[in-house]
Amino acid sequence: MVLNFEYFPQLITERLILRNIENSDTELIHKLRSDETANAFIGRENSSTLEKAQEFILKIQHLVQKNEGLYWIIRLKENNNLMGSVCLFNLDIENESVEIGYEMLPEFQGKGFMGEALKKVIAYTFEEIKAKKITACLTSDNIRSITILEKMNFKIEVKEHNNTHDNIKNLLTYTLKNSKVNQ
């Protein structure tokens, strides 16, 4: 796998720009991390403050600098509205796999934005990072997310997956294998 994020990969789709997180994103991060529905699905406490959001931004910036993950802010091209995020983490060099995570503010859900963003990130992950497999861990209660993953051809894993999501009930693991490499 190729892990060099010195130049952060901004990604562009038909309607969206996926860009690096910035210090000025504190209010969006606070809003995302305060959303009770999203938090319930990913096992996160509803305890966000602007200070905690700023700490999170610094943590993400540090992870990117160390080539340990990528975190994109999703925004509309037309008006700069910040909508959500997509991240790659748990980069497993030995097994050439990465985990993908994502969240979107409720007012932007159900409009195809996340599917559009995920397609671009998946293409980047397979073509530029050269990962052989992308995993996604989520609760079986998150029907919208399961639907998106299945539309993207992710398959549910029946075997145990090594992950760090202790506080998610009814945890499922989905995987997508890179069809252009030999597994």
Contacts in CASP RR format, 6 or more apart in sequence:
PFRMAT RR
TARGET T0000
AUTHOR 0000-0000-0000
METHOD contacts of the structure
MODEL  1
MVLNFEYFPQLITERLILRNIENSDTELIHKLRSDETANAFIGRENSSTL
EKAQEFILKIQHLVQKNEGLYWIIRLKENNNLMGSVCLFNLDIENESVEI
GYEMLPEFQGKGFMGEALKKVIAYTFEEIKAKKITACLTSDNIRSITILE
KMNFKIEVKEHNNTHDNIKNLLTYTLKNSKVNQ
1 91 0 8 1.000
1 93 0 8 1.000
1 96 0 8 1.000
1 98 0 8 1.000
1 129 0 8 1.000
1 130 0 8 1.000
1 131 0 8 1.000
2 128 0 8 1.000
2 129 0 8 1.000
2 130 0 8 1.000
3 67 0 8 1.000
3 91 0 8 1.000
3 93 0 8 1.000
3 129 0 8 1.000
4 67 0 8 1.000
5 64 0 8 1.000
5 65 0 8 1.000
5 67 0 8 1.000
5 69 0 8 1.000
5 70 0 8 1.000
8 19 0 8 1.000
8 20 0 8 1.000
8 64 0 8 1.000
8 70 0 8 1.000
9 70 0 8 1.000
9 124 0 8 1.000
9 128 0 8 1.000
10 17 0 8 1.000
10 18 0 8 1.000
10 19 0 8 1.000
10 20 0 8 1.000
11 17 0 8 1.000
11 18 0 8 1.000
11 72 0 8 1.000
11 117 0 8 1.000
11 120 0 8 1.000
11 121 0 8 1.000
11 124 0 8 1.000
12 18 0 8 1.000
12 77 0 8 1.000
12 120 0 8 1.000
13 116 0 8 1.000
13 117 0 8 1.000
13 119 0 8 1.000
13 120 0 8 1.000
14 116 0 8 1.000
15 76 0 8 1.000
15 77 0 8 1.000
15 78 0 8 1.000
15 113 0 8 1.000
15 116 0 8 1.000
16 74 0 8 1.000
16 75 0 8 1.000
16 76 0 8 1.000
16 77 0 8 1.000
16 83 0 8 1.000
16 113 0 8 1.000
16 116 0 8 1.000
16 117 0 8 1.000
16 120 0 8 1.000
17 74 0 8 1.000
17 75 0 8 1.000
17 76 0 8 1.000
17 77 0 8 1.000
18 72 0 8 1.000
18 73 0 8 1.000
18 74 0 8 1.000
18 75 0 8 1.000
18 86 0 8 1.000
18 117 0 8 1.000
18 120 0 8 1.000
18 121 0 8 1.000
19 72 0 8 1.000
19 73 0 8 1.000
19 75 0 8 1.000
20 64 0 8 1.000
20 71 0 8 1.000
20 72 0 8 1.000
20 73 0 8 1.000
21 29 0 8 1.000
21 57 0 8 1.000
21 60 0 8 1.000
21 61 0 8 1.000
21 71 0 8 1.000
21 72 0 8 1.000
21 73 0 8 1.000
21 85 0 8 1.000
22 57 0 8 1.000
22 73 0 8 1.000
23 54 0 8 1.000
23 57 0 8 1.000
25 57 0 8 1.000
25 73 0 8 1.000
25 82 0 8 1.000
26 50 0 8 1.000
26 53 0 8 1.000
26 54 0 8 1.000
26 57 0 8 1.000
27 50 0 8 1.000
27 53 0 8 1.000
28 73 0 8 1.000
28 82 0 8 1.000
28 84 0 8 1.000
29 48 0 8 1.000
29 53 0 8 1.000
29 54 0 8 1.000
29 56 0 8 1.000
29 57 0 8 1.000
30 48 0 8 1.000
30 49 0 8 1.000
30 50 0 8 1.000
30 52 0 8 1.000
30 53 0 8 1.000
31 105 0 8 1.000
32 38 0 8 1.000
32 84 0 8 1.000
32 85 0 8 1.000
32 103 0 8 1.000
32 105 0 8 1.000
33 39 0 8 1.000
33 44 0 8 1.000
33 48 0 8 1.000
33 52 0 8 1.000
33 53 0 8 1.000
33 56 0 8 1.000
34 46 0 8 1.000
34 48 0 8 1.000
35 103 0 8 1.000
35 105 0 8 1.000
35 106 0 8 1.000
36 46 0 8 1.000
37 106 0 8 1.000
38 44 0 8 1.000
38 103 0 8 1.000
38 104 0 8 1.000
39 45 0 8 1.000
39 46 0 8 1.000
40 141 0 8 1.000
41 138 0 8 1.000
41 139 0 8 1.000
41 141 0 8 1.000
41 142 0 8 1.000
41 145 0 8 1.000
41 168 0 8 1.000
42 103 0 8 1.000
42 138 0 8 1.000
42 139 0 8 1.000
42 165 0 8 1.000
42 168 0 8 1.000
43 165 0 8 1.000
43 167 0 8 1.000
43 168 0 8 1.000
60 71 0 8 1.000
60 87 0 8 1.000
63 69 0 8 1.000
63 71 0 8 1.000
63 89 0 8 1.000
64 70 0 8 1.000
64 71 0 8 1.000
67 91 0 8 1.000
68 89 0 8 1.000
68 91 0 8 1.000
69 87 0 8 1.000
69 88 0 8 1.000
69 89 0 8 1.000
69 91 0 8 1.000
70 87 0 8 1.000
70 88 0 8 1.000
70 89 0 8 1.000
71 85 0 8 1.000
71 86 0 8 1.000
71 87 0 8 1.000
71 88 0 8 1.000
72 85 0 8 1.000
72 86 0 8 1.000
72 87 0 8 1.000
72 117 0 8 1.000
72 121 0 8 1.000
73 82 0 8 1.000
73 84 0 8 1.000
73 85 0 8 1.000
74 82 0 8 1.000
74 83 0 8 1.000
74 84 0 8 1.000
74 85 0 8 1.000
74 86 0 8 1.000
74 104 0 8 1.000
74 113 0 8 1.000
74 114 0 8 1.000
74 117 0 8 1.000
75 81 0 8 1.000
75 82 0 8 1.000
75 83 0 8 1.000
76 83 0 8 1.000
81 108 0 8 1.000
83 104 0 8 1.000
83 105 0 8 1.000
83 108 0 8 1.000
83 113 0 8 1.000
84 102 0 8 1.000
84 103 0 8 1.000
84 104 0 8 1.000
84 105 0 8 1.000
84 108 0 8 1.000
85 102 0 8 1.000
85 103 0 8 1.000
86 100 0 8 1.000
86 101 0 8 1.000
86 102 0 8 1.000
86 114 0 8 1.000
86 117 0 8 1.000
86 118 0 8 1.000
86 121 0 8 1.000
87 100 0 8 1.000
87 101 0 8 1.000
87 102 0 8 1.000
88 98 0 8 1.000
88 99 0 8 1.000
88 100 0 8 1.000
88 101 0 8 1.000
88 121 0 8 1.000
88 125 0 8 1.000
88 129 0 8 1.000
89 98 0 8 1.000
89 99 0 8 1.000
89 101 0 8 1.000
90 98 0 8 1.000
90 99 0 8 1.000
90 135 0 8 1.000
90 163 0 8 1.000
90 164 0 8 1.000
91 98 0 8 1.000
92 98 0 8 1.000
95 132 0 8 1.000
95 133 0 8 1.000
96 130 0 8 1.000
96 131 0 8 1.000
96 132 0 8 1.000
96 133 0 8 1.000
97 131 0 8 1.000
97 132 0 8 1.000
97 133 0 8 1.000
97 134 0 8 1.000
97 135 0 8 1.000
98 125 0 8 1.000
98 129 0 8 1.000
98 131 0 8 1.000
98 133 0 8 1.000
98 134 0 8 1.000
98 135 0 8 1.000
99 134 0 8 1.000
99 135 0 8 1.000
99 136 0 8 1.000
99 137 0 8 1.000
99 163 0 8 1.000
100 118 0 8 1.000
100 121 0 8 1.000
100 122 0 8 1.000
100 125 0 8 1.000
100 134 0 8 1.000
100 135 0 8 1.000
100 136 0 8 1.000
101 136 0 8 1.000
102 114 0 8 1.000
102 117 0 8 1.000
102 118 0 8 1.000
102 145 0 8 1.000
104 113 0 8 1.000
104 114 0 8 1.000
109 144 0 8 1.000
110 144 0 8 1.000
114 148 0 8 1.000
115 148 0 8 1.000
115 151 0 8 1.000
115 152 0 8 1.000
118 148 0 8 1.000
118 152 0 8 1.000
119 152 0 8 1.000
122 134 0 8 1.000
122 152 0 8 1.000
122 176 0 8 1.000
125 131 0 8 1.000
125 134 0 8 1.000
126 134 0 8 1.000
126 178 0 8 1.000
126 180 0 8 1.000
130 181 0 8 1.000
131 178 0 8 1.000
132 177 0 8 1.000
132 178 0 8 1.000
132 181 0 8 1.000
132 183 0 8 1.000
133 175 0 8 1.000
133 176 0 8 1.000
133 177 0 8 1.000
133 178 0 8 1.000
133 183 0 8 1.000
134 154 0 8 1.000
134 175 0 8 1.000
134 176 0 8 1.000
135 157 0 8 1.000
135 161 0 8 1.000
135 163 0 8 1.000
135 173 0 8 1.000
135 174 0 8 1.000
135 175 0 8 1.000
136 145 0 8 1.000
136 149 0 8 1.000
136 154 0 8 1.000
136 173 0 8 1.000
136 174 0 8 1.000
136 175 0 8 1.000
136 176 0 8 1.000
137 161 0 8 1.000
137 163 0 8 1.000
137 165 0 8 1.000
137 168 0 8 1.000
137 171 0 8 1.000
137 172 0 8 1.000
137 173 0 8 1.000
137 174 0 8 1.000
138 145 0 8 1.000
138 146 0 8 1.000
138 149 0 8 1.000
138 168 0 8 1.000
138 171 0 8 1.000
138 172 0 8 1.000
138 174 0 8 1.000
139 168 0 8 1.000
139 169 0 8 1.000
139 170 0 8 1.000
139 171 0 8 1.000
139 172 0 8 1.000
140 146 0 8 1.000
140 170 0 8 1.000
140 171 0 8 1.000
140 172 0 8 1.000
141 169 0 8 1.000
141 170 0 8 1.000
146 172 0 8 1.000
146 174 0 8 1.000
149 174 0 8 1.000
149 176 0 8 1.000
150 174 0 8 1.000
152 176 0 8 1.000
153 176 0 8 1.000
154 174 0 8 1.000
154 175 0 8 1.000
154 176 0 8 1.000
155 174 0 8 1.000
155 175 0 8 1.000
155 176 0 8 1.000
156 172 0 8 1.000
156 173 0 8 1.000
156 174 0 8 1.000
157 172 0 8 1.000
157 173 0 8 1.000
157 174 0 8 1.000
157 175 0 8 1.000
161 173 0 8 1.000
163 171 0 8 1.000
163 173 0 8 1.000
165 171 0 8 1.000
177 183 0 8 1.000
END
